[in-house]
Each structure stands twice: as structure tokens, then as C-alpha cells.
Amino acid sequence: MNLPETRPLTLIVDDDPLTHKMLSYMLKKDRIGVLEAFSGEEGIQIAKDKLPDLVLLDVMMPEMDGFEVIKRLKADRKTAEIPIIFLSAKSSPSDRVKGLELGASDFVSKPVDQGELLARIRTQIKLKRQEEALREYTQNLEKMVESRTRQLIHADRLASLGTLSAGIAHEINNPTTFITGNLQTLEQFWAKIVDYLSSHPQAAQDVKIQYIIKEFPGMIRSIRAGADRISNIVAGLKTFARKDSPRKAPTQVNELIEEALNLTHNRLKYYVNVEKSLAPDLPAIRANGQHLVQVFVNLMLNSADAIGDKTGLLKISSEATSDGRVRLIFSDSGEGIPPDVIDKIFDPFFTTKPLGQGTGLGLSITHGIIRDHEGTIDVESTRGQGTTFTITLPTGKRP
């Protein structure tokens, strides 16, 4: 996704008029827009109102120094992502370390070399634009898929959706493979580069080298996490689109529930108390065990999300019914599902979670797996009290 090219905007926060005049001339000559503030308080207000692409911030100012200004900018969600370059006649290592620890992107000593400063400004603006493009792409990925899907759904909605999902998964998988492949190369290069940087004669004294050594692995992990999220979405699309009939075998459903609980333990252990009431000696069912574990994991994670960061309860029970079936009940004390959307929760790509936190495929896949096992899944929910999913599965033993 390409963001529209707009003229970058830089905010100068400095109490020295001569510095303003020199920086403004340099930036405007490079076709960079300029905002000016002569105090920290004024700079904070302009940053909130105008949201510049970059802030050039003096350290030593009366009333409020640059360190306090960056603290307040980084504490505000509206301005936290704006890159900040410190400008200061103070060039002690402790000041540089303090500035970088507070979130500065760079630190340039006065008097500045205009060519060097301009290069650093261009780099920071370019990085910010790239991060914005990546963030927008990530946040809107689900909406893009849903939009393309709805264009082709007519009479045979689910069949068309399955075909489209397979195509989308293929399209997304190609660039993702490119990203992960290059990321692996980058990780290998970094393993060699970090040894060189660490052994550099000035490594112990150079704050920038220490900052790179400290922060670069985290940047790689963030890219890896984003690539993994895309891969998970692709995997969900492929599962949804799969048309084959997987092999089934006699399966003990209680064992699958225990396996799902083990897989979700780290997510549930903090706020979710689990109460189990699993009937012993349940008859076996013919099932694809891996697919049913996926169903149970989806329901458990949904319960954890509904409970949130307050302590709640998840009750799981199993029993044999009089008509030769197995009944499974997952009941949580979460916030519940709004009545106006409860009939949509099994629709593909529908989600009540915030943008970027759900693909809208979990319950749709769950519904498809249960249907493939000739079972049923029903939901009851009361807003503010919780939600109950009831699954019935055939055993092949009829009374």
C-alpha cells in the first residue's frame, strides 16, 4: 500500500532566533515544511495540533528543557510516534544516553553540520513514512480481505468465499515468503555484524554503537512478529478454503479438551479460572482430532478475550446424551455478545474485536469443522454476564 506523497513537515523547538533562521532556510530549501516554536510548552501544543513528521528539539531552553518536552510528547499517544532529533551544545555521553533513553531518534551537537543534519532528517522522515505505511497495511488487512470477498459473494456465498479465500491466501503468501526469507538473511548478517561492532575500538564509548547493539534485535523481533501475524492470517484463510474431507478416527473428546487446555495455558493462567466437569467413559467419536483441538482452542481464547484483564470463570463440561451423542459446553463469565450481532458471529470475517486484533475467521472455521463432523454448535449470551457455546457430536452409537 502506498501512502500519498505529501510534503514533509518539521517542527523546530528552540529559544534561539538565529537557530530558527538557519534551520528554516535549510529545510525550506530542501522543500520541507517548517513549523516554529520558541518554548517547550509552545512546541508541545503545536506538535499536538499539527502532528509534524519530525521534531528538531533543543535541549537547553528556559522554563522547560528538551528532556521534559520529549517526556510529555512520548507520554501522549497522539504524538508518541513522532521522531525527535535533539540539538544541543551539550554533548556529554550522559546527555546523549538520557536523550536516547527518553525516546529520541537521534542526537546532533551544535554547531550543526547542515549537510549531516539534513541527511539525518531525511532518514528519520523516510523511516516514519515507512512505519506509517506498514501500520496502515497491518491495520487494514482484514478490511481489505473482507471488501474483496464481498464483491464476489452472490447466490452460493460460502462456495464463492472458499475459492476467493484460497486465492487471497496465495497472493498474500508470496510477499510474506519474500519478507521472511530476507528477514532470515538479515538475522544471519546481524549475527556477524554485532561481533564486529562489539569489538570496535570505540564501542564502549560510542553511545550510538551501544544503542544499535541494544535496539536492533528488538527491531528484528518486531518485524518477525508482524510477518508471523500475516502468516497466521494466511493459515486461517487456507483452513477456511480447504475443501477436502480429512481422515477421521475413533477419538476420545476429553483428551482433546485437555490438549487444548495445555495449548492455551499461558493465555488463561492469569485471569481465567477453569472449572472442568468431564464425564468419564464417554463413547469415542469419529473425528479429526487436530481440527477439534483447533475448535476448542478458538473457544477458550475467545472466552479469555471476553473476560479481559479481570478475573473470570470458564466452565467446560462433557456428557453423553440419551440420543447417542456427546455434548460439550463452554461457558464463560465474560462481557457477553451484543444481541444485535449474535446471529453474525459465525459469518466469515465478522469480529467484534478491535481492528488488528482478530481476523474474523476463528468462529467461522469452528462452525465449518463442527459441521464437517456432522455436529451442531449453538450459542447463548447475556450482555455483561457471559456466553455459552454448546457443541453436540455424533458417536455412531444410536439407542
C-alpha positions in Angstrom: 0.0 0.0 0.0 1.4 3.4 -1.0 0.7 6.4 1.1 0.1 9.6 -0.9 3.3 11.7 -1.3 2.9 14.8 0.8 5.4 17.5 1.7 7.1 16.5 5.0 6.7 18.9 7.9 9.3 19.6 10.6 8.7 21.4 13.9 11.7 23.4 15.3 11.6 23.9 19.0 14.4 26.2 20.1 14.6 29.5 22.0 17.3 30.9 19.8 16.0 33.0 16.8 19.3 32.6 14.9 19.0 28.8 15.1 15.4 29.1 13.8 16.5 31.3 10.9 19.4 28.9 9.9 17.3 25.7 10.2 14.2 27.2 8.5 16.3 28.3 5.5 18.0 24.9 5.2 14.7 22.9 5.5 12.7 25.1 3.1 15.5 24.9 0.5 15.1 21.1 0.7 11.3 21.5 0.2 10.5 20.5 3.8 7.7 22.4 5.5 8.6 24.3 8.7 6.7 24.9 12.0 8.4 27.0 14.7 8.1 27.2 18.5 10.3 29.2 20.8 9.5 27.4 24.0 8.8 23.9 25.2 5.2 24.5 26.1 4.5 26.1 22.7 6.3 23.2 20.9 4.2 20.6 22.7 0.9 22.4 21.7 2.0 22.8 18.1 3.0 19.1 17.9 -0.4 18.0 19.2 -2.3 20.3 16.8 -0.2 19.8 13.6 1.4 16.4 14.1 4.6 17.1 12.2 6.7 14.3 10.6 9.7 15.3 12.8 10.7 17.5 15.7 14.1 19.3 16.0 14.3 19.9 19.7 16.9 22.0 21.6 18.0 20.6 25.0 18.7 23.8 26.8 15.7 26.1 27.0 14.4 28.2 29.8 11.3 27.2 31.8 11.1 23.7 30.2 14.2 21.9 28.8 14.1 19.5 25.9 14.2 16.4 28.2 10.9 17.4 29.8 9.4 18.2 26.3 10.2 14.8 25.0 8.8 13.1 28.1 5.5 14.8 27.5 5.4 14.1 23.8 6.2 10.4 24.2 3.6 10.1 27.0 0.8 11.3 24.7 -0.5 8.7 22.3 -1.2 11.4 19.7 2.5 12.5 19.5 4.3 9.4 20.8 5.3 8.2 17.3 6.8 11.4 16.1 10.6 11.1 15.7 12.6 13.6 17.6 16.2 14.8 16.9 17.9 16.5 19.8 20.1 19.6 19.0 22.4 20.7 21.8 25.7 22.3 22.6 25.9 19.9 25.5 27.5 16.8 24.1 28.4 14.7 27.1 27.8 11.0 26.8 25.3 11.1 29.8 23.2 13.7 28.0 23.2 11.6 24.8 22.2 8.4 26.7 19.5 10.3 28.6 18.0 11.6 25.3 18.1 8.3 23.6 16.6 6.5 26.7 13.7 9.1 26.6 12.9 8.1 23.1 14.9 10.4 20.9 15.7 9.1 17.4 19.0 10.9 17.1 21.3 13.4 18.9 23.2 16.1 17.0 25.7 18.5 18.6 25.7 22.2 17.9 27.1 23.9 15.9 25.5 21.5 13.4 26.9 20.4 10.1 24.0 21.3 7.8 24.7 18.5 5.3 24.9 15.9 8.0 21.8 17.2 9.8 19.8 17.3 6.6 20.7 13.7 5.8 19.6 12.6 9.3 16.3 14.5 8.9 15.6 12.8 5.6 16.4 9.4 7.1 14.1 9.9 10.0 11.2 11.2 7.9 11.6 8.3 5.5 11.6 5.8 8.4 8.4 7.4 9.8 6.6 7.2 6.4 7.6 3.5 6.1 6.3 2.7 9.6 3.1 4.5 8.9 2.6 2.6 5.6 3.3 -0.7 7.4 1.0 0.2 10.3 -1.8 1.1 7.9 -1.4 -2.0 5.9 -1.5 -4.2 9.0 -4.5 -2.5 10.5 -6.5 -2.7 7.3 -5.5 -6.2 6.1 -8.7 -7.8 7.4 -10.9 -5.0 5.9 -9.2 -5.4 2.6 -9.9 -9.1 2.6 -13.5 -8.6 3.6 -14.0 -5.9 0.9 -12.7 -8.1 -1.8 -14.7 -11.1 -0.5 -18.0 -9.3 -0.6 -17.6 -8.3 -4.2 -17.8 -11.9 -5.3 -20.4 -13.4 -3.0 -23.8 -13.9 -4.6 -26.0 -16.9 -4.6 -23.6 -19.6 -3.5 -21.9 -17.3 -0.8 -19.8 -19.8 1.1 -18.6 -21.7 -2.0 -17.5 -18.4 -3.7 -15.9 -17.3 -0.4 -13.9 -20.6 -0.2 -12.5 -20.1 -3.7 -11.7 -16.4 -3.1 -10.0 -17.2 0.3 -7.7 -19.7 -1.3 -6.7 -17.0 -3.9 -6.2 -14.3 -1.3 -4.1 -16.7 0.8 -1.9 -17.4 -2.2 -1.5 -13.7 -3.1 -0.6 -12.8 0.5 1.7 -15.8 1.0 4.1 -14.8 -1.9 5.2 -11.4 -0.5 5.2 -12.9 3.0 7.7 -15.5 1.9 9.8 -12.8 0.4 9.7 -10.9 3.7 10.5 -13.9 5.9 13.3 -15.0 3.6 15.0 -11.7 3.6 14.5 -11.4 7.4 16.3 -14.7 7.9 19.2 -13.3 5.8 19.1 -10.1 7.9 19.3 -12.1 11.1 22.4 -14.0 9.8 24.1 -10.8 8.7 23.4 -9.2 12.1 25.0 -12.1 13.9 28.2 -11.3 12.1 27.9 -7.5 12.3 27.2 -7.4 16.0 30.5 -9.2 16.7 32.3 -6.5 14.6 30.5 -3.7 16.3 31.2 -5.1 19.8 34.9 -5.4 19.0 35.2 -1.9 17.5 37.9 0.1 19.4 35.3 2.8 20.3 32.4 0.5 21.0 32.4 1.0 24.8 32.5 4.8 24.5 30.3 5.3 21.4 26.7 5.7 22.5 25.3 5.2 19.0 27.1 1.8 18.7 25.7 0.7 22.0 22.3 1.9 21.1 22.4 -0.1 17.8 23.6 -3.2 19.6 20.8 -2.9 22.1 17.9 -1.9 19.9 18.4 -3.7 16.6 17.5 -7.2 17.8 14.2 -5.8 19.1 13.5 -4.3 15.7 14.1 -7.6 14.1 11.7 -9.3 16.6 9.0 -6.7 15.7 9.4 -7.4 12.0 9.3 -11.1 12.7 6.1 -10.7 14.8 4.4 -8.8 12.0 5.4 -11.4 9.4 4.1 -14.2 11.8 0.8 -12.4 12.1 0.4 -12.3 8.4 1.3 -16.0 8.2 -1.4 -16.8 10.8 -4.0 -15.0 8.7 -2.9 -16.9 5.6 -3.1 -20.1 7.5 -6.6 -19.3 8.6 -7.7 -18.5 5.1 -6.3 -21.7 3.8 -8.1 -23.7 6.5 -11.3 -21.9 5.7 -10.9 -22.6 2.0 -10.0 -26.3 2.3 -12.5 -28.5 0.6 -11.0 -31.9 1.2 -12.6 -34.3 3.7 -9.9 -35.0 6.3 -9.4 -38.5 7.7 -11.2 -39.3 10.9 -10.5 -41.9 13.5 -12.1 -43.0 16.8 -11.2 -40.2 19.3 -11.7 -39.5 23.0 -13.0 -36.0 23.1 -12.0 -35.4 26.8 -8.3 -36.0 25.8 -8.7 -33.3 23.1 -10.1 -30.8 25.6 -7.1 -31.5 27.9 -4.8 -30.9 24.9 -6.5 -27.6 24.1 -6.2 -26.5 27.7 -2.4 -27.3 27.7 -2.0 -25.2 24.5 -3.9 -22.2 26.0 -2.5 -22.5 29.5 -0.3 -19.4 29.2 -3.2 -17.3 27.9 -5.6 -18.5 30.5 -3.5 -18.7 33.7 -3.5 -15.0 34.6 -7.2 -14.1 34.7 -9.2 -17.2 33.8 -10.2 -19.9 36.4 -11.1 -23.1 34.6 -13.7 -25.5 36.1 -13.9 -28.9 34.4 -16.7 -31.4 34.6 -15.8 -34.1 32.1 -17.8 -37.2 32.2 -15.7 -40.4 32.4 -16.1 -43.2 30.0 -17.5 -41.1 27.2 -18.1 -43.0 24.0 -15.5 -42.4 21.3 -16.4 -40.2 18.3 -15.1 -40.4 14.8 -13.2 -37.2 14.4 -10.1 -35.4 13.1 -8.5 -34.7 16.4 -6.3 -31.8 15.2 -9.3 -30.0 13.9 -11.4 -30.4 17.0 -8.5 -29.2 19.1 -8.5 -26.1 16.9 -12.2 -25.7 17.7 -11.6 -25.9 21.5 -8.6 -23.6 21.4 -10.7 -21.0 19.5 -13.5 -21.1 22.1 -11.1 -21.0 25.0 -9.2 -18.0 23.6 -12.4 -16.2 22.8 -13.5 -16.7 26.4 -10.2 -15.3 27.6 -10.6 -12.2 25.4 -14.2 -11.7 26.6 -13.1 -11.9 30.3 -10.2 -9.5 29.6 -7.9 -8.3 32.4 -10.3 -9.1 35.3 -10.6 -12.5 36.9 -13.3 -14.6 35.4 -14.5 -18.2 35.1 -14.6 -20.7 32.2 -16.6 -23.8 32.8 -16.1 -26.8 30.5 -18.3 -29.9 30.7 -18.8 -33.0 28.6 -21.6 -35.6 28.8 -23.2 -38.4 26.8 -26.8 -37.7 25.7 -29.7 -40.1 25.5 -29.8 -40.0 21.7 -26.2 -41.4 21.3 -24.3 -38.1 21.0 -21.7 -36.2 23.0 -22.5 -32.8 24.3 -19.7 -30.3 25.1 -20.4 -27.0 26.9 -18.0 -24.0 27.1 -19.4 -21.3 29.4 -17.6 -18.1 30.4 -18.3 -15.1 32.7 -17.1 -12.6 30.1 -18.7 -9.4 28.8 -21.1 -11.3 26.5 -22.1 -10.7 22.9 -24.4 -7.8 21.9 -27.8 -9.2 20.9 -27.7 -7.3 17.6 -24.7 -9.2 16.3 -25.0 -12.7 17.9 -26.5 -14.1 14.7 -23.4 -12.9 12.7 -20.7 -14.4 14.8 -20.2 -17.4 12.6 -20.0 -15.3 9.4 -16.6 -15.2 7.8 -14.5 -12.1 8.7 -17.0 -10.8 11.2 -15.4 -9.9 14.5 -16.3 -7.7 17.5 -12.6 -7.3 18.4 -10.8 -4.0 17.7 -9.1 -3.6 14.3 -5.9 -5.6 14.1 -6.8 -8.0 17.0 -8.8 -10.5 15.1 -9.2 -12.0 11.7 -12.9 -12.8 12.0 -12.2 -16.3 10.8 -12.0 -18.2 14.2 -15.7 -18.9 14.8 -16.3 -19.4 11.1 -13.7 -22.1 10.9 -15.1 -23.5 14.2 -18.5 -23.7 12.7 -17.2 -25.4 9.5 -15.3 -28.0 11.4 -18.2 -28.9 13.6 -20.5 -29.1 10.5 -17.9 -31.3 8.8 -18.2 -33.7 11.8 -22.0 -33.8 11.4 -22.4 -31.9 14.7 -24.0 -28.7 15.8 -22.8 -25.6 17.6 -25.2 -23.2 19.4 -24.6 -20.0 21.3 -26.4 -18.2 24.1 -25.2 -14.9 25.6 -26.3 -12.3 28.0 -24.6 -8.9 27.9 -22.5 -8.4 31.0 -22.9 -12.0 32.3 -21.2 -14.2 29.8 -21.5 -16.6 26.8 -22.2 -20.3 26.4 -21.3 -22.4 23.4 -22.9 -25.9 23.2 -21.5 -28.5 20.8 -23.0 -31.8 20.0 -21.2 -34.5 18.1 -22.3 -38.0 16.9 -20.7 -41.1 18.3 -22.1 -43.6 15.8 -23.9 -45.4 18.6 -27.6 -44.8 18.5 -30.1 -46.0 21.1 
